[in-house]
């Protein structure tokens, strides 16, 4: 196992934990981020929800890429 593989494993673990945290931060069907953060303005809550969704998607893509890279590195 080389240095690049070790770095990929560490990055993958960090991204995995971050992805779980971001997914758990998402609200349910009836509640929004406003109930968690205390904001009462719907506009601010919707911006926060949009940003949270954006960060979750980006983290999911990075998770997929590190997963694919690790599979490719460890398979050869």
Secondary structure, DSSP 8 states (H G I E B T S, - for coil): --HHHHHHHHHHHHHHHHHHHHHHHS--SS--HHHHH----HHHHHHHHHHHHHHHHHHHHHHHHHHHHHHHHHH-
